[in-house]
Amino acid sequence: MSQILREAEVHVFEGGGVHAVALSAQAPEGAHRQGGAQKSPARPLWERRHSFRVLVPGLLGRGTSLLPARATVFHKGKLCGFYAVQDVSIGGCSLRGGPPRQVGEQVDILLHLPHRAPLALSAQVRRRDSLSMGLKFEHTTPKAEDSIQDFVVETFASATTDNGRVALVVEPRHAERQALVRTLRELGRRAIGVATALDAVQMLVEEGAHVDTVFIEAVSESLPSLELVEFLSHNHPRIRRVLIGEQHEIAASWVAQATGEVHALLETPCDPEAVHRVLHRLQFTPNDAALS
């Protein structure tokens, strides 16, 4: 899949769907020359990109309630302006709405992607016109790349499914959260991970109509798990609630399942088979709205 993501460009238009997926394996240097005398013809912009890029929800009038991505740009420590993010990949982004910068200029940006902490990135201005400018990210940390790539995958999944169901993972620990999100995606579920209860509530405000299952870390000093469970049961009764945690944490949570506060328990670290069993069981578990 990573090879496809490096070589594919997805064009998402106002209808919200995917118009075309174009695959382009780069030809060897000089492959377009005849006898070495002719230069290669200029390739379109999408063919020159090395990373999978998606248009950001909330732009081009696509009729979505998602919080749009935005960026704050600095040059040599001075604020340049505030911009809307038009598209993004792990290699760069296109910005619009703020004052243009000079091609070749080095800038620092604070990138705000929906449902994620702001990312501090360094970039170079590679192109500009009257409407937008293109930036190439430089010296991106692995954690920042993971965050951007997760956003790209989620946006692509959203554009290529017909309002599919969403599983929300609420887990403060980055590695554990990403592991469960990846497992859910491998099982064919669209999944989004957040680190805090506040992020989860914000996510429900923006995509609550699509979220049907929430996985909540059972015991954490930084996450009010039981309060979040109670909030969901009162305000989103149709959403199924699953507590996740280590064996001793799950063993102490059996009362919550017995009383109906949660619909399932999932022991971590979890393998795909265990997650699949929980998802299968939830299909036959009525939610609170069905019982009321």
C-alpha positions as CSV (number, residue, x, y, z in Angstrom):
1,M,0.0,0.0,0.0
2,S,2.9,2.4,0.8
3,Q,4.1,2.0,-2.8
4,I,0.7,3.0,-4.1
5,L,0.5,6.0,-1.8
6,R,3.8,7.2,-3.1
7,E,2.8,6.8,-6.7
8,A,-0.9,7.7,-6.7
9,E,-2.7,11.1,-7.0
10,V,-6.3,11.2,-6.1
11,H,-8.4,14.0,-7.6
12,V,-11.4,14.8,-5.3
13,F,-13.9,17.2,-6.8
14,E,-17.0,19.1,-5.4
15,G,-19.2,16.0,-5.4
16,G,-17.1,14.6,-2.6
17,G,-16.2,11.5,-4.5
18,V,-13.0,10.3,-6.2
19,H,-12.9,11.2,-9.9
20,A,-9.8,9.3,-10.8
21,V,-6.8,7.5,-9.3
22,A,-3.8,7.9,-11.5
23,L,-0.8,5.6,-11.0
24,S,2.5,6.7,-12.3
25,A,5.7,4.8,-11.9
26,Q,8.5,7.2,-12.7
27,A,10.5,6.3,-15.8
28,P,14.2,6.1,-15.7
29,E,16.1,9.3,-16.4
30,G,16.3,9.9,-20.2
31,A,13.6,7.3,-21.0
32,H,11.7,10.0,-22.9
33,R,14.7,11.0,-25.0
34,Q,15.4,9.7,-28.4
35,G,19.1,9.0,-28.9
36,G,19.8,11.3,-25.9
37,A,19.2,14.4,-28.1
38,Q,15.7,15.4,-26.9
39,K,14.8,16.6,-23.4
40,S,12.0,15.0,-21.5
41,P,8.7,16.8,-21.9
42,A,7.5,18.7,-18.8
43,R,5.4,16.4,-16.7
44,P,2.1,17.6,-15.1
45,L,2.3,18.6,-11.4
46,W,0.7,15.4,-10.1
47,E,3.3,13.3,-11.8
48,R,6.1,15.2,-10.1
49,R,4.8,14.5,-6.6
50,H,6.3,11.7,-4.7
51,S,3.6,11.5,-2.0
52,F,-0.1,10.7,-2.0
53,R,-2.0,14.0,-1.7
54,V,-5.6,14.7,-0.9
55,L,-7.8,17.7,-0.9
56,V,-8.7,18.8,2.6
57,P,-12.4,18.4,3.6
58,G,-14.2,21.7,4.1
59,L,-12.8,23.4,0.9
60,L,-14.3,23.8,-2.6
61,G,-17.8,23.8,-1.2
62,R,-17.9,20.0,-0.7
63,G,-20.8,20.3,1.8
64,T,-19.1,19.0,4.9
65,S,-19.2,20.0,8.5
66,L,-15.6,18.9,9.2
67,L,-13.3,21.5,10.7
68,P,-11.0,22.6,7.9
69,A,-7.3,22.4,8.2
70,R,-5.4,25.6,8.6
71,A,-1.8,26.8,8.8
72,T,0.1,29.7,10.5
73,V,3.3,30.7,8.6
74,F,6.4,32.3,10.0
75,H,9.6,33.6,8.4
76,K,12.6,34.2,10.5
77,G,10.4,34.2,13.6
78,K,8.0,36.8,12.3
79,L,4.3,36.0,11.6
80,C,3.6,36.0,7.8
81,G,-0.1,35.2,8.0
82,F,-2.9,32.6,8.4
83,Y,-3.8,30.3,5.6
84,A,-6.4,27.6,4.7
85,V,-4.8,24.2,3.8
86,Q,-6.0,23.3,0.3
87,D,-4.3,19.9,0.1
88,V,-1.7,18.0,2.0
89,S,0.6,15.0,1.9
90,I,3.7,13.9,3.9
91,G,5.8,15.7,1.4
92,G,4.1,19.1,1.4
93,C,0.9,21.1,1.1
94,S,-0.8,23.9,-0.8
95,L,-2.0,27.0,1.1
96,R,-4.4,29.7,0.1
97,G,-6.0,32.8,1.7
98,G,-2.9,34.5,3.0
99,P,-0.2,36.7,1.6
100,P,2.0,34.9,-0.9
101,R,5.7,34.3,-0.2
102,Q,8.7,34.2,-2.5
103,V,9.6,30.9,-4.3
104,G,12.6,29.4,-2.6
105,E,11.9,31.1,0.8
106,Q,12.4,29.0,3.9
107,V,9.4,29.2,6.3
108,D,8.2,27.6,9.5
109,I,4.6,26.6,9.7
110,L,2.2,25.5,12.4
111,L,-0.1,23.0,10.7
112,H,-3.5,22.4,12.3
113,L,-5.2,19.2,11.0
114,P,-8.6,18.2,12.3
115,H,-8.6,16.0,15.5
116,R,-4.8,16.4,16.0
117,A,-2.4,18.5,17.9
118,P,-0.7,21.2,15.9
119,L,2.4,20.2,14.0
120,A,5.5,22.5,13.9
121,L,7.1,22.0,10.5
122,S,9.9,23.5,8.3
123,A,9.2,24.0,4.6
124,Q,10.4,25.7,1.5
125,V,8.1,27.6,-0.9
126,R,8.2,25.7,-4.2
127,R,5.6,27.5,-6.2
128,R,3.1,30.4,-6.0
129,D,0.4,32.0,-8.0
130,S,-2.4,34.5,-7.4
131,L,-4.5,32.0,-5.5
132,S,-2.2,29.7,-3.6
133,M,1.3,28.6,-2.9
134,G,2.9,25.2,-2.6
135,L,5.2,24.2,0.2
136,K,7.7,21.3,0.4
137,F,8.2,19.9,4.0
138,E,11.8,19.5,5.1
139,H,13.3,17.6,8.1
140,T,9.9,16.2,9.1
141,T,9.9,14.1,12.3
142,P,8.6,10.5,12.1
143,K,5.8,11.4,14.5
144,A,4.7,14.3,12.3
145,E,4.8,12.1,9.2
146,D,2.6,9.5,10.9
147,S,0.1,12.2,11.9
148,I,-0.1,13.6,8.4
149,Q,-0.2,10.2,6.8
150,D,-3.1,9.1,9.1
151,F,-5.0,12.2,8.1
152,V,-4.4,11.4,4.4
153,V,-5.6,7.8,4.8
154,E,-8.7,8.9,6.8
155,T,-9.6,11.6,4.2
156,F,-9.1,9.1,1.3
157,A,-11.3,6.5,3.1
158,S,-14.0,9.2,3.7
159,A,-14.0,10.2,0.0
160,T,-14.2,6.6,-1.3
161,T,-16.9,5.2,1.0
162,D,-20.6,6.1,1.1
163,N,-20.9,7.5,4.5
164,G,-19.4,4.4,6.0
165,R,-19.5,3.7,9.7
166,V,-16.7,5.1,11.8
167,A,-15.0,3.5,14.8
168,L,-13.5,6.1,17.2
169,V,-10.5,5.1,19.4
170,V,-9.9,7.2,22.5
171,E,-6.5,6.2,23.8
172,P,-3.9,8.7,25.3
173,R,-0.9,6.5,24.4
174,H,0.2,7.1,20.8
175,A,1.6,3.7,20.0
176,E,-1.4,1.8,21.5
177,R,-3.9,4.1,19.7
178,Q,-2.2,3.7,16.4
179,A,-2.0,0.0,16.7
180,L,-5.8,-0.4,17.3
181,V,-6.6,2.1,14.5
182,R,-4.5,0.1,12.0
183,T,-6.0,-3.2,13.1
184,L,-9.5,-1.8,12.6
185,R,-8.6,-0.5,9.1
186,E,-7.1,-3.8,8.2
187,L,-10.5,-5.4,9.1
188,G,-12.2,-3.0,6.7
189,R,-13.5,-0.4,9.2
190,R,-12.9,3.3,8.9
191,A,-11.2,4.2,12.2
192,I,-10.1,7.5,13.7
193,G,-7.9,7.8,16.8
194,V,-7.9,10.7,19.3
195,A,-5.9,11.2,22.5
196,T,-8.3,13.0,24.9
197,A,-11.9,13.0,25.9
198,L,-12.2,16.6,24.6
199,D,-11.0,15.5,21.2
200,A,-13.5,12.7,21.3
201,V,-16.4,15.0,22.1
202,Q,-15.3,17.4,19.3
203,M,-15.1,14.5,16.9
204,L,-18.7,13.5,17.8
205,V,-19.8,17.0,17.2
206,E,-18.3,17.0,13.7
207,E,-18.9,13.3,12.6
208,G,-21.3,12.0,15.2
209,A,-23.7,10.8,12.5
210,H,-21.2,8.4,11.2
211,V,-19.6,7.1,14.5
212,D,-21.2,3.9,15.6
213,T,-18.6,2.4,18.0
214,V,-16.2,4.1,20.5
215,F,-13.2,2.2,22.0
216,I,-12.2,3.8,25.3
217,E,-9.1,3.1,27.3
218,A,-10.3,1.8,30.6
219,V,-7.8,3.1,33.1
220,S,-5.8,6.3,32.6
221,E,-4.7,9.2,34.8
222,S,-5.2,11.6,31.8
223,L,-8.5,10.2,30.5
224,P,-11.8,10.3,32.5
225,S,-13.0,7.0,31.0
226,L,-16.1,6.4,33.1
227,E,-17.2,10.0,32.7
228,L,-16.8,9.6,28.9
229,V,-18.8,6.4,29.0
230,E,-21.6,8.1,30.9
231,F,-21.6,11.1,28.5
232,L,-21.9,8.7,25.5
233,S,-24.8,6.7,27.1
234,H,-26.8,9.9,27.8
235,N,-26.0,12.0,24.7
236,H,-25.3,9.3,22.0
237,P,-27.2,6.2,23.1
238,R,-27.0,4.6,19.6
239,I,-23.2,4.5,19.8
240,R,-21.8,1.2,21.1
241,R,-19.1,1.6,23.8
242,V,-16.1,-0.7,24.2
243,L,-13.6,-0.5,27.1
244,I,-10.0,-1.5,26.2
245,G,-7.1,-2.2,28.5
246,E,-4.7,-4.7,29.9
247,Q,-6.0,-7.9,31.5
248,H,-6.2,-6.7,35.1
249,E,-7.9,-3.5,34.0
250,I,-10.5,-5.4,31.9
251,A,-11.1,-7.9,34.7
252,A,-12.1,-5.0,37.0
253,S,-14.5,-3.6,34.4
254,W,-16.8,-6.6,34.1
255,V,-19.5,-4.8,36.2
256,A,-19.7,-2.0,33.6
257,Q,-20.5,-4.6,31.0
258,A,-22.9,-6.5,33.2
259,T,-24.9,-3.4,34.0
260,G,-24.9,-2.3,30.3
261,E,-22.7,0.7,30.8
262,V,-20.5,-0.7,28.0
263,H,-21.3,-3.2,25.3
264,A,-18.0,-5.1,25.2
265,L,-14.5,-5.4,26.7
266,L,-11.3,-5.8,24.7
267,E,-8.0,-6.8,26.2
268,T,-4.8,-5.1,24.9
269,P,-2.5,-5.7,23.3
270,C,-5.1,-7.1,20.9
271,D,-4.6,-9.2,17.8
272,P,-6.9,-8.8,14.7
273,E,-8.8,-12.0,15.6
274,A,-9.8,-10.6,19.0
275,V,-10.9,-7.3,17.4
276,H,-12.8,-9.1,14.7
277,R,-14.7,-11.1,17.4
278,V,-15.7,-8.0,19.2
279,L,-16.9,-6.3,16.0
280,H,-18.9,-9.4,15.1
281,R,-20.5,-9.6,18.5
282,L,-21.4,-5.9,18.4
283,Q,-23.5,-6.5,15.2
284,F,-25.9,-8.5,17.3
285,T,-25.8,-6.3,20.4
286,P,-28.7,-3.7,20.4
287,N,-27.6,-0.2,21.3
288,D,-29.3,1.9,24.0
289,A,-31.4,3.8,21.4
290,A,-32.9,0.5,20.2
291,L,-33.8,-0.5,23.7
292,S,-35.4,2.8,24.7
